[in-house]
């Protein structure tokens, strides 16, 4: 089971830190987001050891994904937020060691946390 938190309302240029707590051990993990009227899209993913990360071009240089395996928790530090970052952010996890940017590769999903960036 995954529990996402940390969303909220922030002005453009501001920062937020999302957290995703897992109830058990997970391997590959990632963040995806879905804006109103749009399909769910990849944001960032991270391998079990944290040594492999991938980011969507739209968030590179602004977002940082990390994890603390001792706490079974993944994070997404979001800086320099833009109105186009507004979406529901979902965390995902899978028992596979392979890291994927495809949503369908993840078996477990959190409930989502709303991020709203005002201009």
C-alpha positions as CSV (number, residue, x, y, z in Angstrom):
1,X,0.0,0.0,0.0
2,X,1.3,3.5,-0.9
3,X,0.4,6.8,0.8
4,X,1.2,10.0,-1.0
5,X,1.3,13.4,0.8
6,X,2.7,16.8,0.6
7,X,0.6,18.4,-2.1
8,X,-0.9,21.9,-1.8
9,X,-1.3,25.3,-3.3
10,X,1.8,27.3,-4.1
11,X,2.7,30.3,-6.2
12,X,4.7,30.0,-9.3
13,X,8.4,29.8,-8.5
14,X,7.7,28.2,-5.2
15,X,8.6,24.7,-3.9
16,X,6.9,21.6,-2.6
17,X,8.1,18.3,-1.3
18,X,6.0,15.2,-1.9
19,X,6.4,12.0,0.1
20,X,5.2,8.5,-0.7
21,X,5.2,6.0,2.2
22,X,5.1,2.3,1.4
23,X,3.7,-0.3,3.8
24,X,6.3,-2.8,2.7
25,X,9.5,-3.2,0.7
26,X,9.4,-2.0,-2.9
27,X,11.9,-1.9,-5.6
28,X,11.3,0.4,-8.6
29,X,9.3,3.5,-7.7
30,X,8.1,6.6,-9.5
31,X,5.9,9.6,-9.7
32,X,3.3,10.3,-12.3
33,X,0.8,13.1,-12.7
34,X,-2.5,13.7,-14.3
35,X,-3.9,17.2,-15.1
36,X,-7.6,17.7,-15.8
37,X,-8.6,16.5,-19.2
38,X,-5.2,14.9,-19.8
39,X,-3.7,11.5,-19.6
40,X,-1.5,10.4,-16.8
41,X,2.1,11.2,-17.6
42,X,5.5,10.2,-16.3
43,X,7.4,12.6,-14.0
44,X,10.3,10.8,-12.5
45,X,11.4,7.2,-11.5
46,X,14.1,5.8,-9.3
47,X,15.7,2.4,-8.9
48,X,15.9,0.4,-5.6
49,X,19.4,1.7,-4.7
50,X,18.7,5.2,-6.0
51,X,21.5,5.0,-8.5
52,X,19.3,5.2,-11.6
53,X,16.8,8.0,-12.1
54,X,14.9,9.3,-15.1
55,X,13.0,12.5,-15.4
56,X,10.5,13.9,-17.9
57,X,12.0,16.7,-20.0
58,X,9.5,19.1,-18.6
59,X,10.8,18.7,-15.0
60,X,14.5,18.2,-15.5
61,X,16.6,20.6,-13.5
62,X,13.6,21.5,-11.3
63,X,12.5,18.3,-9.7
64,X,14.6,15.8,-7.7
65,X,13.5,12.2,-6.9
66,X,15.0,10.4,-4.0
67,X,14.2,7.5,-1.6
68,X,15.0,6.4,2.0
69,X,14.7,2.6,2.0
70,X,15.1,2.4,5.7
71,X,11.9,4.3,6.0
72,X,10.3,2.7,2.9
73,X,9.6,6.3,1.6
74,X,10.2,8.0,-1.7
75,X,10.3,11.8,-2.2
76,X,9.9,14.3,-4.9
77,X,11.4,17.8,-4.3
78,X,9.8,20.2,-6.7
79,X,11.4,23.6,-7.2
80,X,10.7,26.5,-9.5
81,X,7.1,25.3,-9.9
82,X,5.1,26.5,-12.9
83,X,1.3,26.7,-13.4
84,X,1.7,23.8,-15.9
85,X,2.8,21.6,-13.1
86,X,-0.7,21.7,-11.7
87,X,-2.0,18.1,-11.5
88,X,-2.8,15.2,-9.2
89,X,0.5,13.5,-8.4
90,X,0.5,9.7,-8.0
91,X,3.3,7.6,-6.6
92,X,3.8,4.1,-8.0
93,X,5.9,1.1,-7.1
94,X,6.6,-2.4,-8.3
95,X,8.5,-5.5,-7.2
96,X,10.6,-5.4,-10.3
97,X,14.2,-4.3,-10.3
98,X,13.8,-2.8,-13.7
99,X,13.0,0.9,-13.7
100,X,10.3,2.0,-16.2
101,X,8.9,5.3,-17.3
102,X,5.7,3.5,-18.4
103,X,2.8,3.7,-16.0
104,X,1.5,0.2,-16.9
105,X,4.7,-1.3,-15.6
106,X,3.8,-0.4,-12.0
107,X,1.6,-2.7,-10.0
108,X,0.9,-0.5,-6.9
109,X,-0.4,3.0,-6.8
110,X,-1.1,5.6,-4.1
111,X,-4.2,7.6,-3.9
112,X,-2.8,10.8,-5.4
113,X,-2.0,14.3,-3.9
114,X,-3.2,17.5,-5.5
115,X,-0.5,20.1,-6.5
116,X,-1.8,23.5,-7.6
117,X,0.5,26.2,-8.8
118,X,-1.0,29.7,-9.2
119,X,0.4,32.3,-11.6
